């Protein structure tokens, strides 16, 4: 059975455009499944925990997140 999860398009992801380099999608993920190793770094989803709720997708003003089947 296919699962869904958040996928980051690193060509569109630019945390440097936001205050202190903090990704808005990371802040929007209520389950804290997106993480930035450091400010200004792109976020990484945890594939084992992501439930494809779409909170991060809706929060990203750059359109850098998609929900995809894998």
N, C-alpha and C positions, 0 to 999 in steps of 0.2 A: 504494500500500500504506500502511495506517495505521501510525503509529508510536506508541509510548507514552512518557510522561514524567511526572515528578512535577509536580503542580499544588498550589499553596499556597492554602488558604482563609484569606484575610487577616482574616476575621471571627473565626476561631478562633485565629489565630496571635498569641501574646502572649509574645515573648522576655523581657519585663520580669519574668515570673514565675520566671525562672531566674537562677542565680548570675551576676552581672556582665552580665546581659542577653545571654548567649551561648546561642544556639539549640542544643538537643540534637541536632536533625536535622543541622545543619551539622557538628557534631562527628562524627556517625556516618557521614557520606558519605565513604567511603574514597577515592573518585575526586576529592573536593573540587570537586564540580559545583554544590553549593549554596554561596552566599556571602552574608555579611552585610556591607553597606557600613560599618556601625559597630555596636557593641553596642546592644542594645535595638531595633534595626531588624529588620523581618521578612526572612527569607532569600529569595533569588531563585535559581531553578534555571537552569542554562545549557541552553536547549532544543536546541542543536546537539550537545551531548555527553551529555545524560542518557540512560541505558540502562534506566531503570525497574527497577532492581535491587530497590528496596523497602527498602533500609537506612534511609533517612530516614523513610519511612512507619512502620516499626517503632519507631524511636527517638522519635518525637514523641508525648509523653504527652497532648497536647491534641487529637489526631486532626485536625490542621490540614493534613495532606498526604494526597493521593490519587494513585493512578497512573491516568492517563486516556489514552485514545486521542485523537489529533488528526489 
